[in-house]
Amino acid sequence: MRILIAIPALLMLGACQVTKDDANDTTTVTYNGDVAENAAADVSATAQNVASDIGNGVNDAADKVKNTDVNVTVNDHDADDGNTAANR
C-alpha cells in the first residue's frame, strides 16, 4: 500500500530537471509536465497489463478446477471399535 503513495512522488521527482551553474553558484530545478505525463501513462499501461495477466491466470485456474474429477472412496469397516458410518 505504501508503494501506491510513493509512485506519484517518484513520477514527479523523475520529471524534475536539475541544472547547476558553477559560475553563478546557482542550482535550477525545472519541472517537465510532459515527462511526468508520459511516465504516468507508462505506469498505468503496465498496471493494466499486470492486472490482465492476473485475471487470465485466475480464469485458467478456475477452468482447471471445473474440469477436475474428484473420486472419494469411503471404507466402512465393520470393526468393533465403535467408529462406524453411523457414529461418524
N, C-alpha and C positions, 0 to 999 in steps of 0.2 A: 504494500500500500504506500509505503514511503517513496518508492521509486516513481509512483504516479505524481507525487508532489514535486519531485526533483526534475522530472522531464521538462516542464516549461522553463524552469530556471536554466537548465543546461542548453535549451534551444536559444534562449535569449543571450546567454554567455557566448555561444558559438556564433551568434550574429554580430558580436561586437568586434570591431577592428581597432587595434591599438597601434598608434604611431608615436615614436619618441623622437623629439628634436633635441639633440645634444647641444646644438649651437645656442638655442634659446633656453635650454634646460626646462622644456615643457613636454608633457605627455598628453596626447589627444585620444579620446575614446569615442568612436563613432558607431552608432547602431544602424545596421543594414537590415531593413524590414524585409527585403526580398529574400535574403539568405534565410531569415527566420521562417518565412512562409514556405520556402522550398523544403527546409528541414522538417517542418511540421507536417507537410504533405507526405514526405518520405516515411516519417514515423507512423502516420495514420495508415498508409498503404501497408506497411509491414505488420501493424497490429491487425488489420483486416485479414491479411494472408494467414497469420498465425491462428486467428480465431476460426477461419475457414478450415484450416488443416485439423484443428482440434475437433471441430464439428464433424468433419468427414471421418475422423478416427472413431469417434463415438458411434456414428451411424454404422460403420463397418463392424465394430464390436457388437452392437445390438443385433445386426443381421446374423452374425456368427452364433450368438446366443439363441436366437429364434430358430436356427436350423440345427440345433444340437438335440439329439435324442438322449434322454436320461433313463436308464433302466435301474430300477431299485428292486432288490431281492430281499425279502424278509423271511428269515428262517424261524419257524415256530417249533421249537423242540419241546417234547413232552417230558421234560425233566421235572423232578420233584423239588426244584429249588424255589418254587413259588413265583417264578418270573415267566408267567405265561402271557399269551397275547391279551387275555382279558385283564391282566393285572398291570400292563404297561401303560 
